């Protein structure tokens, strides 16, 4: 197990030496700094596991040092224990309020200090284990998704190739009947197009980098998404847009957003089933601005249909690759791609039942790009 490094920061050398000797006797590596700037310079070069930081120092006090460390993504996770002569409740709350995890009052009790340091080191170790577990779980989920996609692709491509071969055999058999040849050639083209679509969707699933975003009007991008849906899927029935947010400016990747909206809209269209006339398939888009506290403001986009609703057998699996209520060969990745794509720009897609029947796809999109990294990056 690696020896933890503790940075002791105090402008009084006697305090530094007392703490240094006590901690080194317990097998810890101790670095020292005698000013706030010296502490910041050390942390920039070497990240300690914990900092014991005196509050009252000349030029730059401990409060400012803590604030600077908290402002940086690289040093925000380093636990800081304040060492302070302040005994008032307000003084202690100020230290905790700027990001310290604990405080020790002067005169220093070395045994108490050691106990508090050991406690925070245990918390830090647990936190690292949790982060590592989350990373491994994310990798496991990704591997499981890749496995499911690979298996689904193999199955669907084999089926589609079987369809192509079957129609080619029919073309050979009826080569002297132009109408039948034309009909079978069209079926071959449709099957090949489904193969191309599967390959294109697979490419979108393996994108790892954050995509660049631009500022765009919400009303404009909703209209563009609807137009893309109508053009790609050859649907003329209009979609009702209820957008009280109007031309609210949001930051998004236009291509990704339009693709996600188009896939969610075609899912709503197909939710009615083959026997329902186009004029009896109402679909509406409703927007709302949602404040999610620490996560910031999100644009909520609800795509509502009045179709058959969510199949109970598919409810827990609808975002998995090649899970579909349809029986057509080569479909079933639309929602998988939509969720993955929106997550890649900081959003989310969920499905819920619509009151009165039907389904609601809920798209949550951040209003603006956050400066910190997302957890799944």
C-alpha positions as CSV (number, residue, x, y, z in Angstrom):
1,X,0.0,0.0,0.0
2,X,1.5,3.4,-1.0
3,X,2.6,5.7,1.8
4,X,0.2,8.8,1.9
5,X,1.7,12.2,1.6
6,X,0.4,14.9,4.0
7,X,1.1,18.5,3.3
8,X,1.4,20.6,6.5
9,X,1.0,24.4,5.9
10,X,1.7,26.9,8.7
11,X,3.8,30.0,9.0
12,X,5.0,28.9,12.5
13,X,7.9,26.4,12.1
14,X,7.4,24.9,15.5
15,X,3.8,23.9,14.6
16,X,5.0,22.4,11.4
17,X,7.8,20.4,13.0
18,X,5.5,19.0,15.8
19,X,2.9,17.8,13.3
20,X,5.6,16.5,10.9
21,X,7.3,14.3,13.7
22,X,3.9,13.0,14.9
23,X,2.7,12.0,11.5
24,X,6.0,10.5,10.3
25,X,6.1,8.2,13.4
26,X,2.8,6.8,12.1
27,X,4.5,5.9,8.7
28,X,3.2,8.9,6.7
29,X,5.3,11.0,4.3
30,X,5.0,14.7,5.3
31,X,5.7,17.7,3.1
32,X,5.9,21.2,4.5
33,X,5.0,24.7,3.4
34,X,5.3,28.0,5.3
35,X,3.0,30.2,3.3
36,X,-0.1,29.9,1.2
37,X,1.8,30.5,-2.1
38,X,4.4,27.9,-1.2
39,X,1.5,25.4,-0.5
40,X,-0.1,26.1,-3.9
41,X,3.2,25.7,-5.7
42,X,3.7,22.3,-4.0
43,X,0.2,21.1,-4.8
44,X,0.7,22.1,-8.5
45,X,3.8,19.8,-8.7
46,X,2.7,17.0,-6.4
47,X,-0.8,16.1,-5.3
48,X,-0.8,15.2,-1.6
49,X,-3.5,12.8,-0.1
50,X,-4.4,15.4,2.5
51,X,-3.6,19.0,3.6
52,X,-3.3,20.3,7.1
53,X,-3.8,24.0,6.5
54,X,-3.4,26.9,9.0
55,X,-6.1,29.5,8.7
56,X,-4.2,32.6,10.0
57,X,-1.2,33.3,7.8
58,X,0.2,36.6,6.4
59,X,-0.2,37.6,2.7
60,X,-2.5,34.7,1.8
61,X,-4.5,33.0,4.6
62,X,-5.8,29.5,4.6
63,X,-9.3,30.5,3.5
64,X,-8.0,31.9,0.2
65,X,-5.7,28.9,-0.3
66,X,-8.6,26.5,0.2
67,X,-10.8,28.6,-2.2
68,X,-8.1,28.4,-4.9
69,X,-7.7,24.7,-4.5
70,X,-11.4,24.2,-4.7
71,X,-11.6,26.3,-7.9
72,X,-9.4,23.8,-9.8
73,X,-10.8,20.5,-11.0
74,X,-7.3,18.9,-10.5
75,X,-7.1,19.8,-6.8
76,X,-10.8,20.0,-5.7
77,X,-10.9,16.4,-4.4
78,X,-7.9,16.8,-2.0
79,X,-9.3,16.8,1.6
80,X,-8.3,19.9,3.7
81,X,-8.3,20.0,7.5
82,X,-8.1,23.6,8.8
83,X,-5.9,24.3,11.8
84,X,-7.3,27.4,13.5
85,X,-7.2,29.4,16.7
86,X,-10.8,30.4,16.1
87,X,-13.2,28.8,18.5
88,X,-16.4,30.5,17.5
89,X,-19.1,28.7,15.6
90,X,-19.0,31.3,12.8
91,X,-15.3,30.8,12.3
92,X,-15.6,27.1,12.0
93,X,-18.6,27.4,9.6
94,X,-16.6,29.7,7.4
95,X,-13.8,27.1,7.0
96,X,-16.3,24.3,6.3
97,X,-18.2,26.6,3.9
98,X,-15.2,27.1,1.6
99,X,-14.6,23.4,1.2
100,X,-12.6,22.1,4.2
101,X,-13.6,18.6,5.4
102,X,-12.7,19.2,9.1
103,X,-11.0,21.6,11.5
104,X,-8.6,21.4,14.5
105,X,-8.4,24.1,17.1
106,X,-5.2,25.4,18.6
107,X,-3.4,24.6,20.8
108,X,-3.0,21.4,18.8
109,X,-3.7,18.1,20.4
110,X,-1.4,15.8,18.4
111,X,-3.3,12.6,19.2
112,X,-6.6,14.2,18.1
113,X,-4.9,15.5,15.0
114,X,-3.6,12.1,14.1
115,X,-7.0,10.5,14.6
116,X,-8.7,13.1,12.4
117,X,-6.0,12.7,9.7
118,X,-6.4,8.9,9.7
119,X,-10.2,9.2,9.5
120,X,-10.0,11.5,6.5
121,X,-7.5,9.2,4.8
122,X,-9.9,6.3,5.2
123,X,-12.7,8.4,3.7
124,X,-10.5,9.3,0.8
125,X,-9.6,5.7,0.3
126,X,-13.2,4.7,0.3
127,X,-14.0,7.5,-2.2
128,X,-11.3,6.3,-4.5
129,X,-12.6,2.7,-4.3
130,X,-16.1,4.0,-5.1
131,X,-14.8,6.0,-8.1
132,X,-12.9,2.9,-9.3
133,X,-16.0,0.7,-8.9
134,X,-18.0,3.2,-10.9
135,X,-15.4,3.2,-13.6
136,X,-15.4,-0.6,-13.8
137,X,-19.2,-0.7,-13.8
138,X,-19.2,1.7,-16.7
139,X,-16.7,-0.4,-18.5
140,X,-18.8,-3.5,-17.8
141,X,-22.0,-1.8,-19.0
142,X,-20.1,-0.7,-22.2
143,X,-18.8,-4.2,-22.7
144,X,-22.3,-5.7,-22.2
145,X,-23.7,-3.1,-24.6
146,X,-21.1,-3.9,-27.2
147,X,-21.8,-7.7,-26.8
148,X,-25.5,-7.1,-27.2
149,X,-25.0,-4.9,-30.2
150,X,-22.6,-7.4,-31.8
151,X,-25.0,-10.3,-31.3
152,X,-27.9,-8.2,-32.5
153,X,-26.0,-7.0,-35.6
154,X,-24.9,-10.5,-36.5
155,X,-28.5,-11.8,-36.2
156,X,-30.0,-8.9,-38.1
157,X,-27.4,-8.8,-40.8
158,X,-27.8,-12.5,-41.4
159,X,-31.5,-12.1,-41.7
160,X,-31.2,-9.2,-44.0
161,X,-28.7,-11.0,-46.2
162,X,-31.1,-13.9,-46.3
163,X,-33.8,-11.5,-47.5
164,X,-31.4,-10.1,-50.2
165,X,-30.5,-13.6,-51.4
166,X,-34.1,-14.6,-51.4
167,X,-35.1,-11.7,-53.6
168,X,-32.2,-12.2,-55.9
169,X,-33.3,-15.8,-56.4
170,X,-36.8,-14.5,-57.3
171,X,-35.2,-12.0,-59.8
172,X,-33.4,-14.9,-61.4
173,X,-36.6,-17.0,-61.5
174,X,-38.7,-14.2,-63.0
175,X,-36.1,-12.5,-65.1
176,X,-38.5,-12.4,-68.1
177,X,-41.2,-10.6,-66.1
178,X,-40.2,-7.0,-65.8
179,X,-42.8,-6.0,-63.2
180,X,-41.8,-8.7,-60.8
181,X,-38.1,-8.0,-61.4
182,X,-38.8,-4.3,-60.6
183,X,-40.7,-5.2,-57.4
184,X,-38.0,-7.6,-56.2
185,X,-35.2,-5.1,-57.0
186,X,-37.0,-2.5,-54.8
187,X,-37.2,-5.0,-52.0
188,X,-33.5,-5.7,-52.3
189,X,-32.7,-2.0,-52.2
190,X,-34.8,-1.6,-49.0
191,X,-33.0,-4.5,-47.3
192,X,-29.6,-3.0,-48.3
193,X,-30.7,0.4,-47.0
194,X,-31.5,-1.3,-43.6
195,X,-28.0,-2.8,-43.6
196,X,-26.5,0.7,-44.2
197,X,-28.7,2.1,-41.5
198,X,-27.5,-0.5,-38.9
199,X,-23.8,0.3,-39.8
200,X,-24.4,4.0,-39.5
201,X,-26.1,3.6,-36.1
202,X,-23.3,1.4,-34.8
203,X,-20.8,4.1,-35.7
204,X,-22.7,6.6,-33.6
205,X,-22.6,4.3,-30.6
206,X,-18.8,4.1,-30.4
207,X,-18.3,7.9,-30.2
208,X,-16.3,8.6,-27.0
209,X,-15.3,12.3,-27.3
210,X,-17.4,15.2,-26.3
211,X,-19.0,16.8,-29.4
212,X,-18.7,20.5,-30.1
213,X,-21.8,22.6,-29.4
214,X,-23.2,25.8,-30.9
215,X,-25.9,28.2,-29.8
216,X,-29.2,27.8,-31.5
217,X,-32.8,28.8,-31.1
218,X,-35.0,26.1,-29.5
219,X,-37.9,26.8,-31.8
220,X,-35.7,26.6,-34.9
221,X,-34.0,23.3,-33.9
222,X,-37.4,21.7,-33.0
223,X,-38.7,22.7,-36.5
224,X,-35.5,21.3,-38.1
225,X,-35.8,18.1,-36.2
226,X,-39.4,17.6,-37.3
227,X,-38.4,18.4,-40.9
228,X,-35.7,15.8,-40.7
229,X,-38.1,13.2,-39.3
230,X,-40.6,13.9,-42.1
231,X,-37.9,13.7,-44.8
232,X,-36.1,10.6,-43.6
233,X,-39.2,8.6,-42.9
234,X,-41.4,10.0,-45.7
235,X,-44.1,11.1,-43.3
236,X,-46.4,14.0,-44.3
237,X,-48.6,14.1,-41.2
238,X,-47.7,17.3,-39.2
239,X,-46.3,17.3,-35.7
240,X,-47.8,19.8,-33.2
241,X,-45.2,21.9,-31.5
242,X,-46.2,23.6,-28.2
243,X,-43.1,25.6,-27.3
244,X,-43.8,28.3,-24.7
245,X,-40.0,28.9,-24.5
246,X,-40.1,30.3,-28.0
247,X,-36.6,31.3,-29.3
248,X,-34.8,30.4,-26.1
249,X,-31.1,30.0,-27.0
250,X,-29.6,26.7,-26.0
251,X,-26.2,25.1,-26.6
252,X,-26.3,21.8,-28.5
253,X,-24.8,19.8,-31.4
254,X,-27.3,20.4,-34.1
255,X,-26.8,17.2,-36.1
256,X,-27.0,15.0,-33.0
257,X,-30.1,16.8,-31.6
258,X,-32.0,16.6,-34.9
259,X,-31.2,12.9,-35.2
260,X,-32.3,12.2,-31.6
261,X,-35.6,14.1,-32.1
262,X,-36.2,12.3,-35.5
263,X,-35.7,8.9,-33.9
264,X,-38.0,9.6,-31.0
265,X,-40.7,11.0,-33.4
266,X,-40.6,7.9,-35.6
267,X,-40.9,5.8,-32.4
268,X,-44.0,7.7,-31.5
269,X,-45.4,7.3,-35.1
270,X,-44.8,3.5,-35.0
271,X,-46.4,3.3,-31.6
272,X,-49.8,3.4,-33.3
273,X,-49.4,0.2,-35.2
274,X,-49.8,-0.6,-38.8
275,X,-53.6,-0.6,-38.9
276,X,-54.0,3.1,-37.8
277,X,-54.5,5.7,-40.6
278,X,-51.9,8.5,-40.8
279,X,-54.5,11.1,-40.0
280,X,-55.3,9.4,-36.7
281,X,-51.7,9.4,-35.4
282,X,-51.4,12.7,-33.5
283,X,-47.9,13.5,-32.1
284,X,-47.1,16.6,-30.1
285,X,-43.9,18.2,-28.8
286,X,-44.2,20.1,-25.5
287,X,-41.3,22.1,-23.9
288,X,-40.6,23.3,-20.5
289,X,-37.5,24.8,-18.7
290,X,-36.5,22.8,-15.6
291,X,-34.1,23.9,-12.9
292,X,-32.2,20.8,-11.5
293,X,-30.3,22.7,-8.8
294,X,-26.6,21.7,-8.9
295,X,-26.9,20.3,-12.4
296,X,-28.2,23.6,-13.8
297,X,-31.1,24.4,-16.1
298,X,-32.4,21.9,-18.6
299,X,-34.8,22.1,-21.5
300,X,-37.4,19.4,-21.1
301,X,-38.9,18.2,-24.4
302,X,-41.8,15.8,-24.2
303,X,-42.8,13.9,-27.3
304,X,-46.3,12.5,-26.8
305,X,-48.3,10.0,-28.8
306,X,-51.7,8.4,-28.1
307,X,-50.7,4.9,-29.4
308,X,-50.6,1.5,-27.8
309,X,-48.5,2.6,-24.9
310,X,-45.4,0.8,-23.5
311,X,-45.5,-3.0,-23.9
312,X,-45.0,-4.4,-20.3
313,X,-42.7,-7.0,-21.7
314,X,-40.4,-4.4,-23.2
315,X,-40.6,-1.7,-20.4
316,X,-37.3,-2.6,-18.7
317,X,-35.5,-3.3,-22.0
318,X,-36.7,-0.7,-24.5
319,X,-33.3,1.1,-24.6
320,X,-31.3,-2.1,-25.2
321,X,-30.1,-2.7,-28.8
322,X,-32.5,-4.5,-31.1
323,X,-35.4,-4.6,-28.7
324,X,-38.5,-3.8,-30.6
325,X,-42.2,-4.4,-30.6
326,X,-42.1,-4.5,-34.4
327,X,-41.5,-7.8,-36.3
328,X,-39.7,-6.2,-39.3
329,X,-36.2,-7.5,-40.0
330,X,-33.4,-5.0,-39.2
331,X,-35.0,-2.6,-36.8
332,X,-34.7,-1.9,-33.1
333,X,-31.7,0.4,-32.5
334,X,-33.5,3.8,-32.7
335,X,-34.0,4.4,-29.0
336,X,-30.6,2.9,-28.2
337,X,-28.9,5.4,-30.5
338,X,-31.1,8.3,-29.3
339,X,-30.2,7.8,-25.7
340,X,-26.5,7.3,-26.3
341,X,-26.3,10.3,-28.6
342,X,-28.1,12.7,-26.2
343,X,-26.0,11.5,-23.3
344,X,-23.0,12.3,-25.3
345,X,-24.0,16.0,-25.2
346,X,-25.0,15.9,-21.5
347,X,-28.7,15.0,-21.8
348,X,-30.9,12.0,-21.2
349,X,-33.9,10.2,-22.8
350,X,-36.5,8.4,-20.7
351,X,-39.9,6.9,-21.5
352,X,-43.1,7.0,-19.5
353,X,-46.8,6.3,-19.8
354,X,-49.0,9.1,-21.0
355,X,-52.1,9.9,-19.0
356,X,-55.1,8.9,-21.0
357,X,-53.1,6.3,-23.1
358,X,-50.0,6.4,-25.2
359,X,-46.4,7.1,-24.5
360,X,-44.2,10.1,-23.6
361,X,-40.5,10.3,-24.6
362,X,-38.9,12.8,-22.2
363,X,-35.7,14.5,-23.6
364,X,-33.7,16.4,-21.0
365,X,-31.1,18.7,-22.6
366,X,-28.8,21.1,-20.7
367,X,-29.5,24.7,-21.5
368,X,-25.7,25.4,-21.7
369,X,-22.5,23.4,-21.7
370,X,-21.2,23.0,-18.2
371,X,-17.5,23.6,-17.6
372,X,-16.8,20.5,-15.5
373,X,-16.5,17.0,-17.1
374,X,-19.4,14.7,-17.1
375,X,-19.2,11.6,-14.9
376,X,-19.3,9.2,-17.7
377,X,-16.4,10.8,-19.6
